[in-house]
Amino acid sequence: MRYAKLAGIERSISSHKLRHFLFTWLKKKNIDDAFIQPYSGHAKRDSLEIYSKLSLADAQDKYNDVIGDFPI
């Protein structure tokens, strides 16, 4: 909940889930894997493929509501 409060999100969200949302968003913005990998903690770029396959369709509206307050 601490991370959710810092980001202005009222519902509880784990840091792991927030990272998944962030990396999926970066992939959708066509950010190269070479730039994402150091922050992801994955040893191989192939591991980042999961973020290309994840869909934010169900969470997109809520995501758009809070991303403006993302503290970075």
PyMOL commands that set and color helices and strands:
alter all, ss='L'
color gray80, all
select helices_A, chain A and resi 2-6+15-28+33-40+45-53+60-67
alter helices_A, ss='H'
color red, helices_A
deselect
rebuild
show_as cartoon
